[in-house]
Amino acid sequence: MDFDKVRNTPRTFVHVVLNDSVSLDINELPVSAAVREHYYDAGITQLYPPQEAAVKAGVVDGENVIVAIPTAAGKTLIAQLAMLTADGPALYIVPLRALAREKYETFTALPGIDAAISTGDFDAAENDLETADVVVATAEKVDSAIRNGASWVDKLACVVVDEVHLLGSANRGPTLEITLATIQRRASGVQVVALSATIDNPEEVASWLDAELVSSTWRPVSLRTGVYDASDETVIFDDGNRLPITADSDSPPETATDLTESDDTSTDADTKATISLVADAVISGGQCLAFVRSRQEAASLAKQLADVGFGANPELAEDIRDIGTTPTGKQLADAVTAGVAFHHAGLRSDHRILIESAFRNRDLRVICATPTLAAGVNVPARRVVVRDLKRYTGEKMAWLPVLEVHQMCGRAGRPHLDPYGEAVLIGDITNKIDSSDAQTSADGEQKSIRTESRWRRYVDAGPESIESQLTARNALRTHVLALIVAGFADSKNQVLDVLDSTFFAHQSSTADLTAVIDDVVAELIEMGLLTTETTNTALAATAVGKTVSQQYIQPTTGAELVDGIQSITSIPTEQISVLTALEVVCGTPDMHDTYLGNRERADLYRFATSNMDTFVTNLSEIDDFESWLCTIKLAQILTAWSNGVTIDEIVERYRVGPGDIESHVERARWLLGTADALTETLGVEVDIFAEGHTQL
């Protein structure tokens, strides 16, 4: 293998140039004999070319390394080599709990390795984290551990960051960025290994982390990506091949590309094409993932595919029924009986785990999913079909990011099982083209224009560049307070010094955050979370500020909880109930919102007005009545749960998904516990939050 080393300040970046040379044998790796035997038993005898490149870049020698390679090209093994050869404990940071669970099981299977997990739903005891060889955790749990002074962080010798491209995520990016910046201050000399399948600007990330870069397009299973052209019912692939697809035949399927329509005669052209492509993959012996824009669409497509049928699986269907019999669970079990499943965040977590496991074990042939399934969980298939390339943003229909589509496509092709992987983009073949699409072709033929537009947008285009999201005001408030609470800074200048080591500062070396930090500090002081005598003196967290940060809530949530606690003290004791506490926590920014149906508004209004004496809110002072009604709906759902109403009844009564109920209950417990901690900090005798926490 040849390596073209390109000098770039301050490191040498390694770009992989592949040829037919033989890769390193497992026996040549600096790991124990037991680990080598473990790899041999798993069928791993030689490294993939990108894995060899990572070894030569120093991943087993304690060097910082960024690995930007496709899905299934061996990132997990690279991470294992870094952690197994580190001179001390290792940390593996993941974005999702499901991925954490999967990696924890993988690392636990390594000989001689004591692994622990910390994600919120699976939390090891502090002592277990202290003694573990490998800790698997979400970035949020690591950030929380740093804020609370967890000593195990100081001992880390290696940190692996999976899905590092999420630095550009508005939700998770700032936390991941600050965690990486602060963890290197806590654990001096720690090795950082960052992994991603989709990075447009990996050189920037590598330069920020002072790391070697291993970048490659090599895959163990070839992947071809195509666009469905409705004008001649053909998929055009990027390798020049074409696949004819008959999407609206009225006769039973006699060939892999001739499929009966489902009983739903209103099936649109996008869905007909999707059904035919899924059937073609399954008939030829593969598995298929079909991505759609919403939960409802995932369930609807699964039903239509189940009407076709892809092999019965009554045992799995029975397991699903045993977990729960909500309408969603019944619908899922019915689809699974025909070899098809759907997957989205509204499902119960146990259902999602069953579906993912069954698909990996080839007990399911098809999953219809929202894009969240592509975000890291190991569920590869022979073919991926992306039916919807647009989704509703809350204001309009918008194109999916290129990075997200590439993540979905990267699920195609399973090593040792599939001879190839295929990804097919469909997306809006029957909708009107927009003005930008119309300019892509001079001949004016609309169907060709649509095909060319999708090709240009997603097949030829690389993913978007990673851009730091740290300067979002909510993120800055949260992390400035955390830096002071954790002892990284006690003045504005020291805050700026820490921020100078972030990815944002690396990307925007000329940016001056002084004025922004002045504003953020002033806001935190006004909230009662920071204190200082003058703008130039040392900053310190108040007792409330310390509690807010260590309980891992946003400053705005903390301020609202304090207001709610103080309001409760003015309500007569006989009018206070758990519903009072739930109104306070359900209205905070850290509580996930819920959907409010038109038919619910009248009932909710009657319920709210009949319980106004119990609530802390004055009806005449509500600025956003719609939002407040959503708060009351959440409080109703949680009250029903605490009163022993079954998930089935709650789903039917309030039109929410079983997975949503699980999420709402978990967040409410967290916020009720936080509110109770704040009552102690404030020295206020309010027991209703503790009572609510116990009831939930």
C-alpha positions in Angstrom: 0.0 0.0 0.0 1.2 3.5 -0.9 0.7 6.5 1.3 0.7 10.0 -0.1 1.7 12.2 2.9 0.7 15.8 2.5 2.3 18.3 4.9 -0.3 20.4 6.6 0.2 22.5 9.8 0.5 21.3 12.5 0.5 17.6 11.5 1.2 15.2 8.6 -2.1 14.0 7.2 -2.1 10.5 5.7 -4.3 10.1 2.6 -4.9 6.5 1.6 -4.0 5.5 -1.9 -5.0 1.9 -2.4 -3.5 -0.9 -4.6 -3.5 -4.6 -4.6 -0.9 -5.2 -1.9 -1.5 -7.7 0.9 -2.6 -6.1 4.2 -1.2 -6.7 7.6 -1.9 -10.1 9.2 -3.7 -10.1 12.6 -0.6 -11.8 14.1 1.4 -8.7 13.4 -0.7 -6.5 15.7 0.5 -5.6 19.2 -2.4 -7.2 21.0 -2.7 -10.3 23.2 -2.8 -13.8 21.9 -6.3 -14.1 23.3 -7.5 -11.1 21.3 -5.8 -12.4 18.1 -7.6 -15.7 18.6 -10.9 -13.8 19.1 -10.4 -12.1 15.8 -9.5 -15.3 14.0 -12.7 -16.9 15.5 -14.7 -14.0 14.0 -13.1 -14.6 10.6 -10.8 -11.7 10.7 -7.3 -12.8 9.6 -6.0 -9.7 7.8 -6.6 -5.9 8.1 -8.6 -4.1 5.6 -6.5 -1.5 3.7 -7.9 1.5 5.7 -7.3 -0.4 8.9 -3.6 -0.9 7.9 -3.4 2.8 7.1 -4.6 3.6 10.6 -2.0 1.3 12.1 0.7 3.0 10.0 -0.7 6.4 11.0 0.0 5.5 14.7 -3.3 4.4 16.1 -1.6 1.6 18.1 1.2 4.0 19.1 -0.9 6.5 21.0 -1.1 9.0 18.1 -4.2 11.1 17.5 -5.9 9.8 14.3 -8.9 10.9 12.3 -10.5 8.0 10.3 -12.8 9.1 7.5 -13.8 5.9 5.7 -17.1 4.3 4.4 -19.5 2.3 6.5 -18.4 -1.3 6.8 -14.8 -0.5 6.1 -13.6 -1.4 9.6 -13.9 1.6 11.9 -14.9 -0.5 14.9 -11.7 -2.6 14.7 -9.6 0.5 14.4 -11.2 1.8 17.6 -10.6 -1.5 19.3 -6.9 -1.4 18.3 -6.5 2.1 19.8 -8.2 1.1 23.1 -6.5 -2.3 23.4 -3.0 -0.7 23.0 -3.6 2.4 25.1 -1.6 2.8 28.2 -4.6 3.0 30.5 -8.5 3.2 30.4 -10.3 4.1 27.3 -13.6 5.9 26.5 -15.8 5.3 23.5 -18.2 8.2 22.8 -21.3 7.6 20.8 -24.2 9.8 19.8 -27.1 7.3 20.4 -28.0 5.0 23.2 -28.8 2.2 20.8 -25.3 2.4 19.3 -23.8 2.5 22.8 -25.6 -0.7 23.7 -24.3 -2.3 20.5 -20.7 -1.2 21.1 -20.8 -2.2 24.8 -21.8 -5.8 23.8 -19.0 -5.8 21.2 -16.3 -4.6 23.6 -17.5 -6.9 26.4 -16.9 -9.9 24.1 -13.1 -8.9 23.8 -11.0 -11.3 26.0 -9.7 -9.7 29.2 -11.7 -6.4 28.7 -13.9 -5.1 31.5 -16.4 -2.7 29.8 -19.0 -0.4 31.4 -21.8 1.7 29.9 -23.2 5.1 30.8 -26.1 6.4 28.7 -28.9 7.3 31.1 -31.0 4.2 30.6 -28.0 1.9 31.2 -25.8 3.5 33.9 -22.9 1.6 35.6 -22.1 2.5 39.1 -19.4 5.2 39.6 -17.1 2.5 41.0 -17.6 0.4 37.8 -16.7 3.3 35.6 -13.6 3.9 37.8 -12.3 0.3 37.3 -13.4 -0.4 33.7 -11.0 -0.9 30.9 -13.4 0.7 28.4 -16.3 3.0 29.1 -19.0 3.4 26.5 -21.0 6.6 26.9 -22.9 9.3 25.1 -21.2 12.7 24.8 -23.9 14.1 27.2 -23.0 11.6 29.9 -19.3 12.4 29.5 -20.0 16.1 29.7 -22.1 15.5 32.8 -19.3 13.4 34.4 -16.8 16.2 33.7 -19.1 18.9 35.3 -19.5 16.7 38.4 -15.7 16.1 38.7 -15.8 12.3 38.0 -12.2 11.1 38.8 -12.3 8.3 36.1 -12.1 11.0 33.4 -8.7 12.1 34.6 -7.2 8.6 34.1 -8.2 8.2 30.5 -5.5 7.2 28.1 -7.6 7.0 24.9 -10.8 8.6 23.7 -12.6 7.3 20.6 -15.3 9.5 19.1 -17.7 7.8 16.8 -19.7 9.7 14.2 -17.5 12.8 14.7 -19.2 14.6 11.9 -22.0 15.4 14.4 -19.8 18.3 15.4 -21.9 20.1 12.8 -25.2 19.1 14.5 -27.1 21.9 16.1 -28.3 19.7 18.9 -25.4 17.5 19.7 -22.5 19.4 18.1 -21.7 22.0 20.8 -21.7 19.3 23.6 -19.4 17.0 21.6 -17.1 20.0 20.8 -16.8 21.2 24.4 -16.4 17.7 25.7 -13.5 17.1 23.4 -11.9 20.4 24.3 -12.3 19.9 28.1 -11.5 16.3 28.3 -8.0 16.9 26.9 -7.5 19.4 29.8 -8.6 16.9 32.4 -6.7 13.9 30.9 -3.3 15.2 29.9 -1.8 13.5 26.9 -4.9 11.5 26.1 -5.0 9.9 22.7 -8.0 11.0 20.5 -9.3 8.8 17.7 -12.2 10.2 15.7 -14.3 8.1 13.3 -16.7 9.1 10.6 -18.0 7.7 7.3 -19.1 11.1 6.0 -16.8 14.1 6.4 -16.4 16.7 3.7 -13.6 18.7 5.5 -11.8 16.0 7.6 -8.5 18.0 7.3 -10.0 20.8 9.5 -11.1 18.3 12.2 -7.7 16.6 12.0 -5.8 19.9 12.3 -8.0 20.9 15.2 -7.2 17.7 17.1 -3.5 17.7 16.0 -4.1 14.3 14.4 -3.1 12.2 11.5 -5.8 11.7 8.9 -6.7 8.4 7.3 -9.1 9.1 4.4 -10.3 6.5 2.0 -13.3 5.5 -0.3 -12.4 1.8 0.0 -15.2 -0.6 0.9 -15.1 -4.4 1.5 -18.3 -4.6 -0.5 -18.7 -2.4 -3.6 -21.5 0.2 -3.5 -23.2 1.6 -6.5 -25.7 4.4 -6.2 -28.5 5.1 -8.6 -31.5 7.3 -9.3 -34.8 6.0 -10.4 -35.9 7.6 -13.7 -39.7 7.4 -13.9 -39.7 8.3 -17.7 -38.6 4.8 -18.6 -39.0 3.0 -15.2 -35.2 2.4 -14.9 -32.6 2.9 -12.2 -29.5 4.5 -13.6 -26.4 3.6 -11.5 -23.2 5.6 -11.2 -21.2 2.6 -12.6 -23.1 2.9 -15.9 -25.5 -0.1 -15.3 -29.3 0.2 -15.6 -32.0 -1.8 -13.8 -35.5 -1.9 -15.3 -38.2 -1.8 -12.8 -41.9 -2.4 -13.5 -43.8 -0.5 -10.8 -47.5 -0.9 -11.7 -48.1 -4.4 -13.1 -51.6 -5.9 -12.5 -50.3 -9.4 -12.5 -48.5 -11.4 -9.7 -44.7 -11.2 -9.6 -43.3 -13.7 -12.0 -39.8 -12.1 -12.2 -37.8 -10.0 -9.7 -38.8 -6.8 -11.3 -42.5 -7.4 -11.9 -44.7 -6.8 -8.8 -48.4 -6.8 -8.0 -49.8 -3.5 -6.7 -50.9 -3.6 -3.1 -54.6 -3.6 -2.2 -54.3 0.2 -1.9 -55.1 1.3 -5.4 -54.2 4.9 -4.5 -50.5 4.0 -4.1 -48.5 6.9 -5.5 -45.8 6.4 -8.1 -42.9 6.9 -5.6 -44.3 4.1 -3.4 -45.0 1.8 -6.4 -41.4 2.1 -7.5 -40.2 1.6 -3.9 -42.3 -1.6 -3.5 -40.9 -3.0 -6.8 -37.3 -2.2 -5.8 -37.7 -3.8 -2.4 -39.3 -6.9 -3.9 -36.5 -7.2 -6.5 -33.8 -7.1 -3.7 -35.6 -9.7 -1.6 -36.4 -12.1 -4.5 -32.8 -12.1 -5.4 -31.9 -13.2 -1.9 -31.0 -9.9 -0.2 -32.4 -7.7 2.5 -33.7 -4.1 2.0 -34.0 -0.9 4.0 -36.5 1.6 2.7 -36.2 5.1 4.1 -39.2 7.5 4.2 -39.9 10.9 5.7 -42.1 10.2 8.7 -43.3 7.7 11.2 -46.7 7.5 9.5 -45.2 6.9 6.1 -42.9 4.1 7.5 -45.9 2.2 9.0 -47.9 2.8 5.8 -45.2 1.5 3.5 -44.6 -1.5 5.7 -48.3 -2.4 5.5 -48.3 -2.2 1.7 -45.1 -4.4 1.6 -46.7 -6.8 4.0 -49.6 -7.2 1.7 -47.1 -8.5 -0.9 -45.4 -10.7 1.7 -41.7 -11.6 2.2 -41.8 -14.8 4.3 -43.7 -15.4 7.5 -42.1 -14.8 10.9 -44.8 -15.7 13.4 -42.3 -16.2 16.3 -41.0 -12.7 16.1 -44.5 -11.3 15.7 -45.5 -13.1 18.9 -42.5 -11.6 20.7 -43.6 -8.2 19.6 -47.2 -8.8 20.8 -45.8 -10.0 24.2 -44.1 -6.6 24.7 -47.2 -4.5 24.1 -50.6 -4.5 22.3 -50.9 -0.8 21.4 -52.3 -0.1 17.9 -48.7 0.6 16.9 -47.5 -2.7 18.3 -50.3 -4.7 16.7 -49.6 -3.0 13.4 -45.9 -3.9 13.7 -46.6 -7.5 14.6 -49.0 -7.9 11.6 -46.3 -6.5 9.3 -43.6 -8.7 10.8 -45.7 -11.8 10.3 -45.1 -11.1 6.6 -41.4 -10.5 7.0 -41.6 -6.7 7.0 -41.1 -4.2 9.9 -41.1 -0.5 10.4 -38.8 1.4 12.7 -39.0 4.9 14.2 -38.7 6.8 17.5 -42.4 6.3 18.3 -41.9 2.6 18.8 -41.2 1.2 22.3 -37.5 0.7 22.8 -37.9 -3.0 23.3 -39.6 -3.2 19.9 -36.8 -1.3 18.2 -34.2 -3.7 19.8 -36.1 -6.7 18.6 -36.4 -5.4 15.0 -32.7 -4.4 14.8 -31.6 -7.8 16.1 -33.9 -9.8 13.9 -32.7 -7.9 10.8 -29.0 -8.4 11.7 -29.8 -12.2 12.1 -31.6 -12.2 8.7 -34.9 -13.1 10.4 -36.5 -10.1 8.7 -36.1 -9.2 5.1 -37.3 -5.6 5.0 -37.4 -2.6 7.4 -39.2 0.7 6.5 -37.6 3.4 8.6 -37.2 7.1 9.2 -33.7 8.4 8.7 -32.7 8.0 12.4 -32.0 4.3 11.7 -29.1 5.4 9.5 -27.4 7.3 12.3 -25.0 4.6 13.4 -26.9 1.4 14.4 -25.5 -1.6 12.6 -28.3 -2.8 10.3 -26.7 -3.2 6.8 -28.7 -4.5 3.8 -28.0 -5.5 0.2 -30.2 -2.6 -1.1 -31.2 0.7 0.4 -34.1 2.6 -1.2 -34.6 6.2 -0.3 -38.1 7.0 -1.3 -38.4 10.5 0.2 -35.7 13.1 -0.4 -37.7 15.9 1.2 -39.3 16.3 4.6 -41.4 18.9 6.4 -39.3 21.3 8.5 -42.2 22.8 10.4 -42.5 25.6 7.8 -42.0 24.0 4.4 -40.8 20.9 2.5 -37.0 20.9 2.2 -34.4 18.7 0.6 -32.6 16.3 3.0 -28.9 17.2 3.7 -26.5 15.4 1.4 -24.7 14.0 4.5 -27.9 12.4 5.8 -28.7 10.8 2.4 -25.1 9.4 2.2 -25.5 7.9 5.7 -28.6 6.1 4.4 -26.9 4.9 1.3 -23.9 3.7 3.2 -26.0 1.0 4.9 -26.0 -0.9 1.6 -23.7 -4.0 1.4 -22.9 -6.4 4.2 -19.4 -7.9 4.2 -19.2 -11.7 3.8 -23.0 -11.9 3.1 -23.7 -9.6 0.2 -21.8 -9.6 -3.1 -22.5 -5.9 -3.6 -24.5 -3.0 -2.1 -27.0 -0.9 -4.0 -28.6 2.4 -3.0 -31.4 3.8 -5.1 -32.8 7.3 -4.8 -36.5 7.9 -5.7 -37.8 11.0 -4.1 -40.6 13.2 -5.5 -40.8 11.8 -9.0 -44.4 12.8 -9.4 -44.2 16.2 -7.8 -43.8 19.5 -9.5 -40.2 20.5 -10.1 -38.9 23.7 -8.5 -37.2 26.5 -10.3 -33.7 25.3 -9.3 -34.4 21.8 -10.9 -35.8 23.4 -14.1 -32.4 25.0 -14.7 -30.5 21.8 -14.7 -31.5 20.7 -18.3 -31.8 22.7 -21.5 -34.1 20.4 -23.3 -37.1 21.2 -21.1 -38.1 17.5 -20.5 -39.4 17.5 -17.0 -38.8 13.8 -16.0 -35.2 13.9 -17.2 -34.8 17.2 -15.3 -35.9 15.5 -12.1 -33.5 12.7 -12.6 -30.6 15.0 -13.3 -31.5 17.2 -10.3 -31.4 14.3 -7.9 -28.2 12.9 -9.5 -26.5 16.3 -9.2 -27.7 17.0 -5.7 -26.9 13.6 -4.1 -24.9 11.3 -6.3 -22.2 13.6 -7.6 -22.2 15.9 -4.6 -20.1 15.4 -1.5 -21.5 15.8 2.0 -21.8 19.3 3.5 -18.8 20.7 5.4 -18.8 20.4 9.2 -19.4 23.8 10.7 -19.3 24.4 14.4 -22.6 25.2 16.1 -21.0 26.3 19.4 -22.0 30.0 19.1 -25.8 29.3 19.3 -26.9 31.3 22.3 -28.5 28.4 24.2 -25.3 26.3 23.8 -23.0 29.1 25.0 -25.1 29.8 28.1 -25.1 26.1 29.0 -21.3 25.6 28.4 -20.1 28.9 29.9 -21.9 28.0 33.1 -20.5 24.5 33.0 -16.9 25.7 32.5 -17.1 27.8 35.6 -18.9 25.1 37.7 -16.3 22.4 36.6 -13.4 24.7 37.5 -12.0 25.3 34.0 -12.6 29.1 34.3 -13.3 31.7 36.9 -13.3 34.8 34.7 -14.4 35.9 31.2 -10.8 35.8 30.0 -10.4 32.2 31.2 -13.7 31.3 29.5 -12.4 32.7 26.3 -9.1 30.8 26.8 -11.0 27.5 26.9 -13.2 28.4 23.9 -10.0 29.2 22.1 -9.3 25.5 22.0 -12.6 24.6 20.4 -13.4 23.6 16.8 -15.2 26.9 16.4 -12.0 28.8 17.2 -10.0 26.7 14.9 -12.5 27.3 12.1 -12.9 31.0 12.9 -9.5 32.1 14.0 -10.3 35.8 13.5 -13.6 35.7 15.4 -13.8 37.6 18.6 -16.2 36.2 21.1 -15.6 38.8 23.8 -18.9 40.7 23.2 -20.9 37.5 23.0 -19.4 36.2 26.2 -20.1 39.5 27.9 -23.8 39.1 26.9 -24.0 35.5 28.0 -22.4 36.2 31.3 -24.8 39.0 31.9 -27.8 36.7 31.1 -26.5 34.1 33.5 -26.1 36.7 36.2 -29.6 37.9 35.6 -30.9 34.3 35.9 -29.2 34.1 39.3 -26.8 31.4 38.1 -23.5 33.4 38.2 -22.3 36.1 40.5 -19.6 38.8 40.2 -19.1 42.2 41.9 -18.0 44.0 38.7 -17.6 42.9 35.0 -13.9 42.6 35.5 -13.7 40.5 38.7 -13.7 36.7 39.1 -16.8 34.9 38.1 -18.4 32.2 40.4 -21.4 30.0 40.1 -24.2 30.6 42.7 -25.5 27.6 44.6 -28.4 27.5 42.2 -26.1 27.8 39.2 -24.0 24.9 40.4 -27.1 22.7 40.9 -28.4 23.6 37.5 -25.2 22.7 35.8 -24.5 19.5 37.7 -28.1 18.3 37.2 -27.4 18.7 33.5 -30.2 21.0 32.5 -30.2 24.2 30.4 -29.8 27.5 32.3 -33.2 28.6 30.9 -34.8 25.4 32.3 -33.1 26.1 35.7 -34.5 29.6 35.8 -38.0 28.4 34.9 -37.9 25.7 37.6 -36.8 28.2 40.2 -39.7 30.5 39.2 -42.1 27.5 39.4 -40.8 26.5 42.8 -41.3 30.0 44.1 -44.8 30.2 42.6 -45.7 26.9 44.4 -44.9 28.4 47.7 -47.6 31.0 47.2 -50.3 28.3 46.5 -52.4 27.0 49.5 -51.1 23.6 50.4 -54.5 21.9 49.9 -54.4 23.0 46.2 -51.0 21.6 45.4 -50.8 18.2 43.8 -48.5 16.2 41.6 -50.3 17.9 38.6 -48.8 21.2 39.9 -45.3 19.8 39.8 -45.9 18.3 36.3 -47.1 21.6 34.9 -43.9 23.2 36.1 -41.5 20.6 34.6 -43.5 20.0 31.4 -43.3 23.6 30.4 -39.5 23.8 30.5 -37.2 23.8 27.4 -35.7 20.5 28.4 -39.0 18.7 28.2 -39.8 17.3 24.7 -42.9 18.9 23.2 -46.0 17.0 22.1 -48.4 17.2 19.3 -51.8 18.9 19.9 -54.6 17.6 17.7 -57.5 19.8 16.7 -60.0 17.5 18.5 -58.1 17.7 21.7 -58.2 21.5 22.2 -61.7 21.8 23.6 -61.2 19.0 26.1 -57.8 20.3 27.2 -59.2 23.8 27.6 -62.0 22.5 29.8 -59.5 20.4 31.9 -57.1 23.3 32.2 -59.8 25.8 33.3 -61.3 23.4 35.8 -57.8 22.9 37.4 -56.5 26.5 37.4 -56.3 26.6 41.2 -53.8 23.8 41.0 -51.6 25.3 38.3 -48.9 27.9 38.9 -49.8 29.7 35.7 -52.3 32.6 35.6 -54.5 32.1 32.6 -54.6 35.9 31.8 -50.8 36.0 31.7 -50.2 33.2 29.2 -48.3 34.5 26.1 -48.4 31.3 24.0 -51.6 29.5 24.8 -51.0 26.7 22.3 -47.7 25.9 23.9 -49.2 26.0 27.4 -52.0 23.5 26.3 -49.2 21.2 25.1 -47.7 21.5 28.6 -51.0 20.5 30.1 -51.4 17.6 27.7 -48.0 16.3 28.8 -49.0 16.7 32.4 -52.2 14.7 31.7 -50.2 11.9 30.0 -47.8 11.6 32.9 -50.6 11.8 35.5 -52.3 8.9 33.7 -49.0 7.0 33.7 -48.5 7.6 37.4 -52.1 6.5 38.1 -51.4 3.1 36.5 -53.1 3.6 33.2 -51.6 1.2 30.7 -49.6 2.4 27.7 -52.3 0.9 25.4 -54.9 3.2 27.0 -52.7 6.3 27.0 -51.8 5.8 23.3 -55.4 5.5 22.4 -56.6 8.4 24.6 -53.8 10.9 23.7 -52.7 9.8 20.3 -49.0 9.5 21.1 -46.5 6.8 20.2 -45.5 4.2 22.9 -41.9 5.3 22.4 -42.9 8.9 23.0 -44.5 7.9 26.3 -41.3 6.2 27.4 -39.3 9.4 26.5 -41.7 11.7 28.3 -41.7 9.6 31.5 -37.9 9.4 31.5 -37.5 13.2 31.0 -40.1 14.0 33.6 -38.4 11.9 36.2 -35.1 13.6 35.5 -36.7 17.1 35.7 -38.7 16.3 38.8 -35.5 15.0 40.5 -33.7 18.2 39.4 -36.5 20.4 40.7 -36.4 18.6 44.0 -32.6 19.2 44.2 -33.3 22.9 43.5 -35.8 23.1 46.4 -33.0 21.8 48.7 -30.5 24.4 47.2 -33.1 27.2 47.7 -33.9 26.0 51.2 -37.6 25.8 50.4 -39.9 23.1 51.8 -41.7 21.8 48.7 -42.1 18.0 48.6 -44.4 17.7 45.6 -41.5 17.2 43.1 -40.1 14.3 45.1 -43.6 12.9 45.4 -44.1 13.2 41.6 -40.7 11.5 41.0 -41.7 8.6 43.2 -45.1 8.2 41.5 -43.5 8.1 38.1 
